[in-house]
């Protein structure tokens, strides 16, 4: 397998596993149908691949909308709000 093709498949599958699986499944069916001359398998694979692309685009739009709604803000509490911790000393040192 071509290393470029393997990286492409990994990137497609890692982002969204379900839509990536559907997309790869559809493209595989379309390739088998196109090479073998079975146009029904090619058309079914093409439709499945389009469905996978549609699912991926809807998921990306949903993720972008959530990120834009709530910007993440990290705030550390002020140092004056926390009381200092007591010093730990063994009983031998106290005497």
Secondary structure, 3 states (H helix, E strand, C coil): CCHHHHHHHHHHHHHCHHHHHHHHHHHHHHHHHHHHCCHHHHHHHHHHHHHHHHHHHHHHHHHHHHHHHCCCCCCCCCHHHCCCCCCCCCHHHHC
